[in-house]
């Protein structure tokens, strides 16, 4: 996933705030999370391509797809304006490094039978983001937010003790994506979705080159060797990466943040269901207990966010009157 990089550009015209626009926005946002939810199945279809080669091709074809989009939409000017800002350019490099970690770990999890654990990472992500606000931004939390963080911590301990393994995939995904979101907020809305992904992919091209060289010299590259369909799907990882970002950007401009906050759970729910019922990964009692605690924590956090958003709305109205 890469939701934060889909933040709309400041130059984009804001759509009119009508029921129809909100409905269209909801459909766009839901479609984005739906596509992200089915990503593990897409990656599984790319076997025998391994996780190292796959993430390298994802970088390469994401850059190619974005370059085509910039050409078709005649948006190279936006990218040039961003490149001329050293601070923004540096932040996109940092964002690229974080999203590489996220992509690599997610693809590794999808291809090695850990789809359930990848879903846990994105379930935990909202809680990790709140915790990051305390550690980095020195924000003060409400009691309900501390309760949610405490429940998530207990859940991780239950999984470690009961299941006998450290959920490093889930925690790495949550940490890398929440940090990525923080960096994207520092970048601000001046960088549109396509320009952002273009720069991040460009920064990662040396990484992709090293990965493809190492894989080519060891196990061998699979592009073009496993049939036409496999080749098409492998080339398609660029579109699969960019299209949900564009859907999210279109949706985020039209619907309230509270709606986005609720829709973000669509992707991990789908990934969890795919892991349990489609790929039939093991789900012992300890994992059920751990996941249940995380879901309770998310329910607490979601209710708190909705109540706080409503209070802010009432307060804003009172100030205006």
ZIQUI-V686981 format. One record per backbone hydrogen bond with DSSP energy under -1.0 kcal/mol. CO is the residue of the C=O (numbers start at 1). NH is the residue of the N-H. If there is no record, write none. Layout:
co | nh
CO | NH
CO | NH
This chain:
co | nh
3 | 6
4 | 7
9 | 12
16 | 18
18 | 22
19 | 23
20 | 24
21 | 25
22 | 26
23 | 27
24 | 28
25 | 29
26 | 30
27 | 31
28 | 32
29 | 33
30 | 34
31 | 35
32 | 36
33 | 37
34 | 38
38 | 42
39 | 43
40 | 44
41 | 45
43 | 46
44 | 47
46 | 49
50 | 54
51 | 55
52 | 56
53 | 57
54 | 58
55 | 59
56 | 60
57 | 61
58 | 62
59 | 63
60 | 64
61 | 65
62 | 66
63 | 67
64 | 68
65 | 69
66 | 70
67 | 71
68 | 72
69 | 73
70 | 75
75 | 79
76 | 80
77 | 81
78 | 82
79 | 83
80 | 84
82 | 85
85 | 89
86 | 90
87 | 91
88 | 92
89 | 93
90 | 94
91 | 95
92 | 96
93 | 97
94 | 98
95 | 99
96 | 100
97 | 101
98 | 102
99 | 103
100 | 104
101 | 105
102 | 106
103 | 107
104 | 108
105 | 109
106 | 110
107 | 111
109 | 114
114 | 118
115 | 119
116 | 120
117 | 121
118 | 122
119 | 123
120 | 124
121 | 125
124 | 128
125 | 129
126 | 130
127 | 131
128 | 132
129 | 133
130 | 134
131 | 135
132 | 136
133 | 139
142 | 146
143 | 147
144 | 148
145 | 149
146 | 150
147 | 151
148 | 152
149 | 153
150 | 154
151 | 155
152 | 156
153 | 157
154 | 158
155 | 159
156 | 160
157 | 161
158 | 162
159 | 163
160 | 164
166 | 168
167 | 171
168 | 172
169 | 173
170 | 174
171 | 175
172 | 176
173 | 177
174 | 178
175 | 179
176 | 180
177 | 181
178 | 182
179 | 183
180 | 184
181 | 185
182 | 186
183 | 187
184 | 188
189 | 10
192 | 196
193 | 197
194 | 198
195 | 199
196 | 200
197 | 201
198 | 202
199 | 203
200 | 204
202 | 205
204 | 208
205 | 209
206 | 210
207 | 211
208 | 212
209 | 213
210 | 214
211 | 215
212 | 216
213 | 217
214 | 218
215 | 220
222 | 225
227 | 231
228 | 232
229 | 233
230 | 234
231 | 235
232 | 236
234 | 237
235 | 238
236 | 240
237 | 241
238 | 242
239 | 243
242 | 246
243 | 247
244 | 248
245 | 249
246 | 250
247 | 251
248 | 252
249 | 253
251 | 254
251 | 255
256 | 260
257 | 261
258 | 262
259 | 263
260 | 264
262 | 265
263 | 266
265 | 269
266 | 270
267 | 271
268 | 272
269 | 273
270 | 274
271 | 275
272 | 276
273 | 277
274 | 279
275 | 281
284 | 288
285 | 289
286 | 290
287 | 291
288 | 292
289 | 293
290 | 294
291 | 295
292 | 296
293 | 297
294 | 298
295 | 299
296 | 300
297 | 301
298 | 302
299 | 303
300 | 304
301 | 305
302 | 306
303 | 307
304 | 308
305 | 309
306 | 310
307 | 311
308 | 312
309 | 313
310 | 314
311 | 315
312 | 316
313 | 317
314 | 318
315 | 319
316 | 320
317 | 321
